Amino acid sequence: MSAKTFLDTNVLVYLFDNDEQVKQECAREIFDDAEPGELVLSTQVLSEFYVTVTRKLAQPLEPALAAEAVDWFGLLNVISTDTALVKSAIQVSRVSHISYWDGLVVAAATRAGCQCLLTEDLNDGQRFGSVQIENPFRDPV
């Protein structure tokens, strides 16, 4: 990686999901290979991460540990959700026929000037303006 890269929630979650060893290793590589300032996320992603790792994993994290992880992720470039971003997300969602929540991720990636959005929730290779979707967990076969 060398361009600004937006991380969706699932990339962060897999760092802590011991039931998904292959995806966990892939998520670790994303962080290990990143240059300073390259990784971007949003307040939405931080919120979704906390809820997912404390409530939805087979082996949930203790809330205090999840809060520490949020603090650590908060050191990255974080795009805040504001009214303008919500309106942009609505537009992306309506035009692209994706969920509002996915539209909010795409709108945040666009605002940050990211060329790549790492997620398994949208179609690998799909483009939204200047942002290209990449599924880092796709089966290489």
Contacts in CASP RR format, 6 or more apart in sequence:
PFRMAT RR
TARGET T0000
AUTHOR 0000-0000-0000
METHOD contacts of the structure
MODEL  1
MSAKTFLDTNVLVYLFDNDEQVKQECAREIFDDAEPGELVLSTQVLSEFY
VTVTRKLAQPLEPALAAEAVDWFGLLNVISTDTALVKSAIQVSRVSHISY
WDGLVVAAATRAGCQCLLTEDLNDGQRFGSVQIENPFRDPV
1 30 0 8 1.000
1 33 0 8 1.000
1 34 0 8 1.000
1 35 0 8 1.000
1 38 0 8 1.000
1 116 0 8 1.000
2 35 0 8 1.000
2 38 0 8 1.000
3 38 0 8 1.000
3 114 0 8 1.000
3 115 0 8 1.000
3 116 0 8 1.000
4 37 0 8 1.000
4 38 0 8 1.000
4 40 0 8 1.000
4 77 0 8 1.000
4 112 0 8 1.000
4 113 0 8 1.000
4 114 0 8 1.000
4 115 0 8 1.000
4 116 0 8 1.000
5 30 0 8 1.000
5 34 0 8 1.000
5 38 0 8 1.000
5 39 0 8 1.000
5 40 0 8 1.000
5 114 0 8 1.000
5 115 0 8 1.000
5 116 0 8 1.000
5 117 0 8 1.000
5 118 0 8 1.000
6 40 0 8 1.000
6 41 0 8 1.000
6 42 0 8 1.000
6 105 0 8 1.000
6 108 0 8 1.000
6 109 0 8 1.000
6 112 0 8 1.000
6 114 0 8 1.000
6 116 0 8 1.000
6 117 0 8 1.000
6 118 0 8 1.000
6 131 0 8 1.000
7 30 0 8 1.000
7 39 0 8 1.000
7 40 0 8 1.000
7 41 0 8 1.000
7 45 0 8 1.000
7 118 0 8 1.000
8 45 0 8 1.000
8 105 0 8 1.000
8 117 0 8 1.000
8 118 0 8 1.000
8 119 0 8 1.000
8 120 0 8 1.000
8 121 0 8 1.000
9 45 0 8 1.000
9 48 0 8 1.000
9 49 0 8 1.000
9 52 0 8 1.000
10 119 0 8 1.000
10 120 0 8 1.000
10 121 0 8 1.000
10 137 0 8 1.000
11 27 0 8 1.000
11 30 0 8 1.000
11 118 0 8 1.000
11 119 0 8 1.000
11 136 0 8 1.000
12 27 0 8 1.000
12 41 0 8 1.000
12 45 0 8 1.000
12 49 0 8 1.000
12 69 0 8 1.000
12 73 0 8 1.000
13 49 0 8 1.000
13 52 0 8 1.000
13 53 0 8 1.000
13 57 0 8 1.000
14 20 0 8 1.000
14 23 0 8 1.000
14 24 0 8 1.000
14 26 0 8 1.000
14 27 0 8 1.000
14 137 0 8 1.000
15 24 0 8 1.000
15 27 0 8 1.000
15 28 0 8 1.000
15 31 0 8 1.000
15 69 0 8 1.000
16 24 0 8 1.000
16 53 0 8 1.000
16 57 0 8 1.000
16 61 0 8 1.000
16 69 0 8 1.000
17 23 0 8 1.000
17 24 0 8 1.000
17 53 0 8 1.000
17 57 0 8 1.000
18 24 0 8 1.000
18 59 0 8 1.000
19 57 0 8 1.000
19 58 0 8 1.000
19 59 0 8 1.000
22 137 0 8 1.000
23 137 0 8 1.000
26 136 0 8 1.000
26 137 0 8 1.000
27 136 0 8 1.000
30 39 0 8 1.000
30 118 0 8 1.000
30 136 0 8 1.000
31 39 0 8 1.000
37 76 0 8 1.000
37 77 0 8 1.000
39 76 0 8 1.000
39 77 0 8 1.000
40 76 0 8 1.000
40 77 0 8 1.000
40 78 0 8 1.000
40 79 0 8 1.000
40 108 0 8 1.000
40 109 0 8 1.000
40 112 0 8 1.000
40 114 0 8 1.000
41 73 0 8 1.000
41 74 0 8 1.000
41 76 0 8 1.000
41 77 0 8 1.000
41 78 0 8 1.000
41 79 0 8 1.000
41 108 0 8 1.000
42 78 0 8 1.000
42 79 0 8 1.000
42 80 0 8 1.000
42 81 0 8 1.000
42 104 0 8 1.000
42 105 0 8 1.000
42 108 0 8 1.000
43 78 0 8 1.000
43 79 0 8 1.000
43 80 0 8 1.000
43 81 0 8 1.000
44 81 0 8 1.000
44 101 0 8 1.000
44 104 0 8 1.000
44 105 0 8 1.000
44 108 0 8 1.000
45 105 0 8 1.000
45 108 0 8 1.000
46 70 0 8 1.000
46 73 0 8 1.000
46 74 0 8 1.000
46 78 0 8 1.000
49 66 0 8 1.000
49 69 0 8 1.000
49 70 0 8 1.000
49 73 0 8 1.000
50 66 0 8 1.000
50 67 0 8 1.000
50 70 0 8 1.000
53 60 0 8 1.000
53 61 0 8 1.000
53 66 0 8 1.000
53 69 0 8 1.000
54 60 0 8 1.000
54 61 0 8 1.000
54 62 0 8 1.000
54 63 0 8 1.000
54 66 0 8 1.000
61 69 0 8 1.000
77 112 0 8 1.000
79 85 0 8 1.000
79 108 0 8 1.000
79 111 0 8 1.000
79 112 0 8 1.000
81 104 0 8 1.000
81 108 0 8 1.000
85 104 0 8 1.000
85 107 0 8 1.000
85 108 0 8 1.000
85 111 0 8 1.000
86 104 0 8 1.000
88 107 0 8 1.000
88 110 0 8 1.000
88 111 0 8 1.000
89 100 0 8 1.000
89 103 0 8 1.000
89 104 0 8 1.000
89 106 0 8 1.000
89 107 0 8 1.000
90 100 0 8 1.000
91 107 0 8 1.000
92 98 0 8 1.000
92 103 0 8 1.000
92 106 0 8 1.000
92 107 0 8 1.000
92 110 0 8 1.000
92 128 0 8 1.000
93 99 0 8 1.000
93 100 0 8 1.000
93 102 0 8 1.000
93 103 0 8 1.000
96 103 0 8 1.000
96 106 0 8 1.000
96 128 0 8 1.000
98 106 0 8 1.000
98 122 0 8 1.000
102 121 0 8 1.000
102 122 0 8 1.000
105 117 0 8 1.000
105 119 0 8 1.000
105 121 0 8 1.000
106 117 0 8 1.000
106 122 0 8 1.000
106 128 0 8 1.000
106 131 0 8 1.000
109 117 0 8 1.000
109 128 0 8 1.000
109 131 0 8 1.000
110 128 0 8 1.000
110 129 0 8 1.000
110 130 0 8 1.000
110 131 0 8 1.000
113 130 0 8 1.000
113 131 0 8 1.000
114 131 0 8 1.000
115 130 0 8 1.000
115 131 0 8 1.000
115 132 0 8 1.000
116 131 0 8 1.000
116 132 0 8 1.000
116 134 0 8 1.000
117 128 0 8 1.000
117 131 0 8 1.000
117 132 0 8 1.000
117 133 0 8 1.000
117 134 0 8 1.000
118 134 0 8 1.000
118 135 0 8 1.000
118 136 0 8 1.000
119 133 0 8 1.000
119 134 0 8 1.000
119 135 0 8 1.000
120 135 0 8 1.000
120 136 0 8 1.000
120 137 0 8 1.000
120 138 0 8 1.000
122 133 0 8 1.000
122 135 0 8 1.000
123 133 0 8 1.000
124 133 0 8 1.000
124 134 0 8 1.000
124 135 0 8 1.000
124 138 0 8 1.000
125 132 0 8 1.000
125 133 0 8 1.000
125 134 0 8 1.000
126 132 0 8 1.000
126 133 0 8 1.000
127 133 0 8 1.000
END
